[in-house]
């Protein structure tokens, strides 16, 4: 089992089943700057429940460069990672950029939507 909704008890047997569920909407991201893989992605389910999953559950879905330097707080940073509802793509070569790549995968997924 990948995840169960705490409200309606719906079960997603796999991550792919969760991602392809048209009743799921990505609504936010909360960074954990001490451990980026421990950040959280927030999803709404059609039963009005919010489901929180750690970013490490989706890290393998992305392809692309990984950067070692964090640019948060610099002049080139748009500060998306500081705003839970900011789900835009980020072009800064920053350690946090891989999460933005994951978010954009959801934007382009056939079923899942971004609020």
N, C-alpha and C positions, 0 to 999 in steps of 0.2 A: 504494500500500500504506500502510495506517495504522500497523500494528504487527505484528511477528513475535515469537512466543514463543521465547526463547533455548533452552529445554529441548526442547520437542516439535516446534518449527519451524512450529507452526500459524500461518497468516497471516490477519489481519483486513484485508480490503481497504479498509474504511471505518470511521470512528468509529462510525457507527450499527450496523454489524455487530458491533463490539467491545462496545458498550453492550448490545445485545440478546442477547449470548451468555450463556446460562444457566450456563456453566461458569466464569464470572468472578465473583469476590466482592471487593468493596471492603473492605479491612482497615485502612487507615490514611491519615493525612495528616501530612505534615511541612511546616511553614511555613518560608518563607524571608522573614524580616522585612525584609531589605534590598531584595528584589524579590518581592512577593507572587505575581506570575504565574509565578515560577520555583519555587514550592513544588511538592511532589510528592504525588501520590495513589498509594497502593499497592494493587495488586489481586493476588489469588491466582487462578491458573488451575488447572483440575482436574488438571493434570500435576504439581502441587506446586511450580510455579515462581511467583515473585513478579515481577510486572510493574510498573514504575514509570513513571508518565507525569506530565508537568508540568501544573499547573493551567491554564496558558494554553491547553491543547488543549481545554478544556471551558468557558472563560469565556463564550463566546457563547451557551451553553445557558440561562443564567440571566436572569431578568428581575427587576427590583426596584431599589430605591435603592442607590446607591453612596455610601459615607461616606468622608470625607477624613481624619478623625481616628482614630488608632489608640488603643484603650482597653486594650491588653494591659498587665497589671500594675496596673491600677486596681482599686478596690474593686468596681466593677460587672462586671468581667471574670471569667467562670467558668474561664479558663485552658485552654479546650479546645485552642487552637492550640499549646499547649506539650506536649500529650500525644498522641503519634502515634495511639493507638488510640481516642481520643475523637472520635466521629463524630456527636455530637448536634447539634441545631440550636442556634443562639445568637441570643438576642434583643437583644443589645447593639448599639447603633448605632456600629459600629466599622469601620474600614477593612478589617479581615480578614473581616467578615461575609459577603462575597460568596462566599467559599470554602465556608462552611457551607451556603449556598444550593445550590451545585453538589452538595455531598455529599447533601443532601436530595433532589435530583433523582434520584440513584441509588437512594435508599431507596424512591422511588415508581415507579421504572421497572418495567415489567412483568417483565423477565427478570433483570437484574443484582441481586445481593443485597448487603447490608451485613453484615459479620461481627458 
